[in-house]
């Protein structure tokens, strides 16, 4: 029997991570690099990306771009492929949450949320899938949410996109898994990121969320490492079209 640890070795793979300037995207980029992959970090903030690339070293590169601008997707896909070749692994971690109540949702906020959270993951995947097909191997990982299946106050636009991510994941699996490309999603619970800063700034609210989990605490950044590595490696060869909730059992209660 081969060493099962080799299932998680990403040596020779190229990974692209959107939303890599902070939060779970940044954590994912570091984990994949540590597992041997060359990583292309994508986000809008140049300085934050530069800091990440400096931290990882020569196995990382950066593309500062707005992936919500659909007219730029083909150009961005080419920029992503330039440093190390077309990616084998694509993680969609970029996202926004306007936190507008249903009665206060604006067209601008709605459109911006859908463009980044739902449209960008599909169209960027579509642009990069042909090279994965040529290799007959690829990994696409999107980020779902507690709000993929639950309604939270002020989350109608965000929740709609995250419910869409659940179906997008299944549909991409149906379309592309026959070509060796798996498509899965991670549904994180409450992790201390820029997107959830308002939650963690309210100590009582953070405590209530922790109490809602089966484990009894909110997420730590390192809790995402194993799920990311699993879904991006050979360890998940027969897993596709799934949403893996990494929420400490929040959705189990």
ZIQUIKA-V733266 format. One line per field, one symbol per residue. ss: DSSP state (H for helix, E for strand, - for the rest). phi: phi as a letter, one per 30 degrees, with the letter a starting at -180 (. if undefined). burial: + if it has 16 or more other C-alpha atoms within 10 Angstrom, else -. A space follows every 50 residues. Layout:
# ZIQUIKA-V733266
ss=???
phi=???
burial=???
This chain:
# ZIQUIKA-V733266
ss=---HHHHH-----EEEEE----HHHHHHHHHHHH---EEEEEE--HHHHH HHHHHH---EEEEE-----HHHHHHHHHHHHH------EEEE-------- -HHH--HHHHHHHHHHHHHHHHHHHHHHHHHHHHH--EEEEEE--HHH-- -----HHHHHHHHHHHHHHHHHHHHHHHH-EEEEEEEE--E--HHHHHHH H-HHHHHHHHHH------E---HHHHHHHHHH-HHH------EEEE---H HH-
phi=.ddddddcdcejccccbdiddaidddddeddddddjddbccbaddddddd ddddddjddbbbbdacdddddcedddeddddddbjeddbbcccdabbdhc dedcdcdddddddddddbdeedddeedcdedddddhaabcbccdaeddbb cceibddddddddddededddddddcddciccbbbccdddcdbddceddd dceddddddddddddjaddcedddededdedcbddcecbaicccdcbiie ddc
burial=-------+++--++++++++++++++++++++++-++++++++++---++ -++--+--++++++++++-+--++-++-+++-++-+++++++++++++++ ----+---++-++++++++++++++--++-+++---++++++++++++-- ---+++++++++++++-+++-++--++-+++++++++++++++-+---++ -----+--++-++---+++---+++--++-+++++++--+++++++++-+ +--
